[in-house]
């Protein structure tokens, strides 16, 4: 019997998503079907009124059967993948990027890969094939994309055992881009004694169109290199299999350029002393900068289109311009990352996941007895032990908050003033809260804050100045747990008589009482 698996696809709405889903549909007719296909919509939530919602995600004309979507609000691919795998319960989770295409026998090959994986194997990578033009040498952009073919543990097609992901709490969401987060995860899994293997399956990864400054914008990944350095030490490239970079050359180039510019300005100043020596230094630094920059440009141009090839002139101009800009961008981003992860955090970065710093409670059914559509403060009755639990959390230095759906406002059953009065009575009985987030919308509003959407939890984390993963959501129904999953927070379900059986079985952590929930944080 083939191992059970789900597919998770993070996306920002690229048009290539439709082609991927169509190719998955074709592949599912040849091999075992996935139990779930989760497309994680990571487009940022719209600014403006809280009732606004994103336009529906375009899944294409012929998507794979059973696909469902999950919104995460633009927190990056690491957070999107985490939300996806935490929402499924299969033995394996196959991650695919939204700009790949699977061949027709992909599901067959995946099943063989998973069946061959021993009990200590935590992940199996698929091969990535990048089609390149045959009529001319590849451009710099095409060669950079082709680098995925030799990348270790790239999440463009990577299947992980769910138990392995649980062991290390998934991807580190402090990596905001699709860069280095997969290498970090692989390093942590191997450090936890999980094995990683290469499989027989493959996907095709076409080269996406990109602007002329794409290679300059890509230098933002140097900030993520600083995080890897902070997490894994000076040998992080060996630990993560990242390979050698050009940062030392970029530092030398940028330093020469800055020295030449500064020396030139000083030599031109009437008040400057020893202008001859300064001018000589500036000239030498300028020559070094010009030589390093020209060498960098030649290195990038040599394997690319040559004179007479299609697009040669455009590539020449692009390489000349970006070779000037890249060293300065690389050094600036690396310095920014080093400042953020070293200086701001006192010289050390806590491992993933960081400890819990805040506990966010559902209101009705969790902190107080559930009285449907209650607008009367006199009907507020705390659940047994609620005040004691909250006071203990406050005494331990944890922040506490409320995240509450109040659709009675949107349905016109209660006024905002009535709900405010009930909330105020809860505060009188249970003490102060560090944040109080409320969704007033009805389900028909399709807002981004009504649980199980992540908006309330994300707003609470932002108000408290903590990461979502540093929060635990405590609630009594599946919507509370769903909001935690979508936002990246931890969760504890405290069931009541209204909790459905399927919600109970799907919850990752269950406690019988609020007192027990606190012990499971």
Protein Blocks (a to p, Z undefined) as FASTA:
>chain_A
ZZddddddddehiaklmmmmmmmmmmmmmmccdfbdcdddfbdcdehjfkbccddddebj
bdcehiacddehhnajklmmmmmmmmpcbfbdcdddfkbccdfklmmmmmmmmmmpcfkl
cbdcddddddddfkbccdfklmmmmmmmmpghiakbccddfklmmmnopaafkbmbdehj
lmmmmmmmmmnopacdddfbdcddddddddfklmmmmmmmmmmmmmmmmmnojmlmmmno
nopafklmmmmmmmmmmmmmmmmmmmmpmkbghklmmmmmmmmmmmmmmmmmmmmmmmmm
mmmccehiahklmmmmmmmmmmmmmmmmmmmmmmmmmmmmmmmnnopacddddddfbdcd
dfehplpccdehiabfklpccdehklmmmmmmmmnopacddddddfklmnopacfklmmm
mmmmmmmmnopafbdcddfbdfklopakbccbfklmmmmmmmnopafklpccddfbfklm
mmmmmnopacdddddfklcfklmmmpmbdcfbfklmmmmZZ
